[in-house]
Amino acid sequence: MTPVLQAQQLGKRYGRRWALRDCTLEIPKGHVTGLVGPNGAGKTTLLKLASGQLTPSEGELRVLGEEPGTSPQVGFVAQDTPVYAGLTIADHLTLGARLNSTWDARLAADRIARLELDPKRKARKLSGGERAQLALTLGLAKRPELLILDEPVASLDPLARREFLQGLMEATAADEFGVVLSSHLIADLERVCDFLIVLVDSRVRVAGEVDALLGSHHRLTGPRRDPDRLPSDQYVVSARHTDRQSTYVIRTDEPILDPAWVVTPLTLEDLVLAYMERRPAAGRRAGLEVLR
């Protein structure tokens, strides 16, 4: 089965600065993927490369098995959910039909009606949430196999965010297309995503199915211990120490049998923050590594 997105040693450089480097990942079909990381980590760069708005400086990238920007079955909604202020909602739908060979006019009209939006209203008269819903409608009516969303709810209030994400979940449940969703709001990702990518310092730090990631990561708390004394199958993601106590976030597929440790599970937010902390423990197995 062809992945919706496949990157091999992908990189993008602006002058001497790398916005993305050594990006190797594969997103299988059928997932809603959350893309998360601090500001400047390379999230928007990766999404613009995937949508064909940028060209790589190095490496390879395939989207739906093709060169980025060549498939009509990729939808993209940018961070500011762009719409044309002087056009009505109906104008936007007409424009969408003219620009997209796979346009589903009934889906677009039905969704606007369900949202109780007046087709005659101009975009400048819409609230932020309504503009976001219009942009999502335009993306969905393309009938994409992959929908790319770059921080689409960043500026919305909590109610508008919930309504946007609810609409996205309903659409993916009905049509089973792939989604890559960038967001700083981990609680929102937790509601809708089943695949996760964490970018830090322009590199992929972890990628995989959410359930598998949560099942293989644990917090260990106990008497102070150096990382080199941990079993070789326990990969250290992050570590904190006091004079007497150590707290590790580790990744392992093996049982944790040492009775000295108190072992607790992680939430998705715990896992993301552990990789974003950039506080690896000192020792031969310290550092960050991509999980697939």
C-alpha positions as CSV (number, residue, x, y, z in Angstrom):
1,M,0.0,0.0,0.0
2,T,1.5,3.4,-1.0
3,P,2.1,5.7,1.9
4,V,0.4,9.1,1.8
5,L,3.7,10.7,2.6
6,Q,7.2,9.2,2.3
7,A,10.4,11.2,2.9
8,Q,14.0,10.1,2.7
9,Q,16.8,12.3,4.0
10,L,14.6,15.3,3.2
11,G,16.0,18.7,3.8
12,K,15.3,22.4,3.1
13,R,17.9,25.1,3.5
14,Y,17.5,28.9,3.4
15,G,21.0,30.3,2.9
16,R,23.1,28.7,5.7
17,R,20.1,27.9,7.9
18,W,18.5,24.5,7.7
19,A,14.7,24.7,8.3
20,L,14.4,20.9,7.9
21,R,17.2,18.3,7.9
22,D,17.6,14.6,7.6
23,C,13.9,14.0,7.6
24,T,13.1,10.3,7.0
25,L,9.6,9.2,7.7
26,E,6.6,7.3,6.3
27,I,3.0,8.0,7.0
28,P,0.7,5.0,6.1
29,K,-2.7,5.5,4.6
30,G,-5.7,5.7,6.9
31,H,-4.3,7.9,9.6
32,V,-5.0,11.3,11.1
33,T,-1.4,12.5,11.7
34,G,-0.5,15.1,14.3
35,L,2.6,17.1,13.6
36,V,3.9,18.9,16.6
37,G,7.1,20.8,17.7
38,P,8.3,24.2,19.0
39,N,8.3,27.3,16.9
40,G,10.9,27.1,14.2
41,A,11.1,23.3,14.3
42,G,10.3,22.9,10.6
43,K,6.6,22.0,10.7
44,T,5.4,24.5,8.2
45,T,8.4,23.9,6.0
46,L,7.6,20.1,5.9
47,L,3.9,20.8,5.1
48,K,4.8,23.3,2.3
49,L,7.2,20.8,0.8
50,A,4.5,18.1,0.9
51,S,2.0,20.4,-0.8
52,G,4.5,21.4,-3.5
53,Q,4.9,25.0,-2.4
54,L,8.6,24.6,-1.7
55,T,11.2,22.4,-3.4
56,P,13.7,20.3,-1.3
57,S,17.3,21.3,-0.9
58,E,18.2,17.6,-0.5
59,G,16.6,14.2,-0.2
60,E,13.4,12.8,-1.7
61,L,9.7,13.2,-1.0
62,R,6.7,11.4,-2.4
63,V,3.1,12.3,-1.7
64,L,0.5,9.7,-2.6
65,G,3.4,8.1,-4.5
66,E,4.0,11.2,-6.7
67,E,6.1,14.3,-6.8
68,P,4.7,16.9,-4.4
69,G,2.3,19.4,-6.1
70,T,1.4,17.1,-9.0
71,S,-1.6,15.3,-7.5
72,P,-5.0,16.9,-7.5
73,Q,-6.0,14.7,-4.6
74,V,-4.0,16.7,-2.0
75,G,-5.8,19.5,-0.2
76,F,-4.0,22.2,1.8
77,V,-5.4,24.7,4.4
78,A,-2.8,27.2,5.5
79,Q,-2.4,28.6,9.0
80,D,-4.4,31.7,8.4
81,T,-7.2,29.7,6.8
82,P,-7.1,32.0,3.7
83,V,-10.3,33.1,2.0
84,Y,-11.0,36.1,-0.2
85,A,-12.5,38.9,1.8
86,G,-14.4,40.4,-1.1
87,L,-16.0,37.1,-2.2
88,T,-19.2,35.5,-0.9
89,I,-19.3,32.0,0.3
90,A,-21.1,31.0,-2.9
91,D,-18.3,32.7,-4.9
92,H,-15.7,30.5,-3.0
93,L,-17.6,27.4,-3.9
94,T,-17.9,28.4,-7.6
95,L,-14.1,29.1,-7.6
96,G,-13.4,25.8,-6.0
97,A,-15.4,24.0,-8.7
98,R,-13.6,25.7,-11.5
99,L,-10.1,25.0,-10.0
100,N,-10.6,21.4,-9.0
101,S,-11.5,18.5,-11.3
102,T,-12.5,16.3,-8.4
103,W,-14.8,18.9,-6.8
104,D,-17.9,17.6,-5.0
105,A,-20.5,20.4,-5.3
106,R,-23.1,18.6,-3.3
107,L,-20.7,18.0,-0.4
108,A,-19.7,21.6,-0.3
109,A,-23.3,22.9,-0.5
110,D,-24.5,20.4,2.1
111,R,-21.8,21.3,4.5
112,I,-22.4,25.1,4.2
113,A,-26.1,24.4,4.9
114,R,-25.4,22.2,7.9
115,L,-23.1,25.0,9.3
116,E,-26.0,27.4,8.8
117,L,-23.8,29.8,6.8
118,D,-25.5,32.2,4.4
119,P,-24.0,31.6,0.9
120,K,-24.5,35.3,0.1
121,R,-22.3,36.5,3.0
122,K,-18.9,37.9,2.1
123,A,-15.9,36.3,3.8
124,R,-15.0,39.6,5.5
125,K,-18.2,39.4,7.5
126,L,-17.5,35.9,8.8
127,S,-16.1,35.2,12.2
128,G,-12.7,33.4,12.6
129,G,-14.4,30.1,13.2
130,E,-16.7,30.6,10.2
131,R,-13.7,31.4,8.0
132,A,-11.9,28.3,9.2
133,Q,-15.0,26.2,8.4
134,L,-15.2,27.7,5.0
135,A,-11.6,26.9,4.3
136,L,-12.1,23.3,5.6
137,T,-15.1,23.0,3.3
138,L,-13.0,24.0,0.3
139,G,-10.4,21.5,1.3
140,L,-12.9,18.6,1.8
141,A,-14.9,19.3,-1.4
142,K,-11.8,18.5,-3.4
143,R,-12.4,14.9,-2.3
144,P,-8.7,14.6,-1.3
145,E,-6.8,11.5,-0.5
146,L,-4.6,13.6,1.7
147,L,-5.7,16.8,3.5
148,I,-2.8,19.0,4.9
149,L,-3.7,21.4,7.7
150,D,-1.2,23.9,9.0
151,E,-2.2,25.2,12.4
152,P,-5.8,25.7,11.2
153,V,-7.2,26.3,14.7
154,A,-4.4,28.4,16.2
155,S,-6.3,31.6,16.3
156,L,-9.8,30.2,17.2
157,D,-11.6,30.3,20.5
158,P,-12.2,26.9,22.3
159,L,-15.7,26.5,20.9
160,A,-14.7,27.3,17.3
161,R,-11.8,24.9,17.7
162,R,-14.0,22.1,18.9
163,E,-16.5,22.7,16.1
164,F,-13.7,22.7,13.5
165,L,-12.2,19.4,14.8
166,Q,-15.6,17.8,15.2
167,G,-16.2,18.6,11.5
168,L,-12.9,17.1,10.6
169,M,-13.5,13.9,12.5
170,E,-16.9,13.5,10.9
171,A,-15.4,13.9,7.5
172,T,-12.6,11.5,8.0
173,A,-14.9,8.9,9.5
174,A,-17.2,9.2,6.4
175,D,-14.6,9.2,3.7
176,E,-11.5,7.6,5.3
177,F,-8.9,10.0,3.7
178,G,-5.5,10.8,5.3
179,V,-4.9,14.0,7.3
180,V,-1.7,15.7,8.4
181,L,-2.5,18.3,11.1
182,S,0.0,20.7,12.5
183,S,-0.8,22.2,15.9
184,H,0.7,23.5,19.2
185,L,-2.4,22.4,21.0
186,I,-1.6,18.8,22.1
187,A,-5.1,18.4,23.7
188,D,-6.6,18.9,20.3
189,L,-4.3,16.4,18.6
190,E,-5.1,13.9,21.3
191,R,-8.8,14.1,20.4
192,V,-8.3,13.5,16.7
193,C,-4.9,12.0,15.8
194,D,-3.8,8.4,15.8
195,F,-0.4,8.9,14.3
196,L,2.3,11.4,15.7
197,I,5.3,13.1,14.4
198,V,7.5,15.3,16.7
199,L,9.9,17.8,15.1
200,V,12.6,19.5,17.2
201,D,15.5,21.6,15.9
202,S,14.5,20.9,12.3
203,R,14.7,17.1,12.7
204,V,12.2,14.3,13.3
205,R,12.6,13.0,16.8
206,V,9.8,10.5,17.0
207,A,7.2,9.2,14.6
208,G,4.6,6.4,14.9
209,E,1.1,5.3,15.8
210,V,-0.1,7.0,19.0
211,D,-1.1,3.8,20.8
212,A,2.2,2.1,20.0
213,L,4.1,5.1,21.2
214,L,2.2,5.4,24.5
215,G,2.6,1.7,25.0
216,S,6.4,1.7,24.7
217,H,7.2,4.9,26.6
218,H,7.2,5.0,30.4
219,R,8.2,7.3,33.3
220,L,10.6,5.7,35.8
221,T,11.1,7.3,39.2
222,G,13.4,6.0,41.9
223,P,16.8,6.3,43.6
224,R,19.4,8.3,41.7
225,R,21.0,6.3,38.9
226,D,23.2,7.1,36.0
227,P,21.8,6.2,32.6
228,D,24.7,3.8,31.9
229,R,23.3,1.6,34.6
230,L,20.0,1.2,32.9
231,P,19.4,-2.0,30.8
232,S,20.5,-1.7,27.2
233,D,16.9,-2.1,25.9
234,Q,15.8,1.0,27.7
235,Y,16.4,4.0,25.5
236,V,16.6,7.3,27.4
237,V,14.4,10.1,26.0
238,S,14.8,12.6,28.9
239,A,16.1,12.6,32.4
240,R,15.9,14.7,35.5
241,H,17.9,14.3,38.7
242,T,18.0,15.6,42.3
243,D,20.6,14.6,44.8
244,R,18.7,11.4,45.7
245,Q,16.2,10.8,42.9
246,S,16.2,10.2,39.2
247,T,13.2,10.5,36.9
248,Y,13.6,9.1,33.4
249,V,11.3,8.9,30.4
250,I,12.4,5.8,28.5
251,R,11.3,3.8,25.5
252,T,11.3,0.0,25.7
253,D,9.3,-2.9,24.3
254,E,10.5,-5.1,27.2
255,P,9.0,-5.5,30.7
256,I,10.4,-3.2,33.4
257,L,11.4,-5.6,36.2
258,D,13.6,-3.5,38.5
259,P,11.6,-3.1,41.7
260,A,13.5,0.1,42.6
261,W,11.5,2.0,39.9
262,V,8.0,3.4,40.2
263,V,6.7,3.0,36.7
264,T,3.9,5.3,35.4
265,P,2.4,5.6,32.0
266,L,2.6,8.8,29.9
267,T,-0.1,11.0,28.4
268,L,0.4,12.2,24.8
269,E,1.4,15.6,26.2
270,D,4.0,13.9,28.5
271,L,5.5,12.1,25.6
272,V,5.6,15.1,23.3
273,L,7.2,17.3,26.0
274,A,9.8,14.7,26.8
275,Y,11.0,14.8,23.2
276,M,10.8,18.6,23.0
277,E,12.6,19.2,26.3
278,R,16.0,18.7,24.6
279,R,17.4,17.6,28.0
280,P,19.0,14.2,27.2
281,A,20.8,12.4,29.9
282,A,24.5,12.1,29.9
283,G,25.7,8.7,28.9
284,R,26.4,6.3,26.0
285,R,22.7,5.9,25.2
286,A,21.6,9.5,25.7
287,G,20.3,11.7,23.0
288,L,17.3,11.7,20.6
289,E,16.4,9.1,18.1
290,V,13.6,8.6,15.6
291,L,11.1,5.9,16.5
292,R,9.2,4.2,13.7
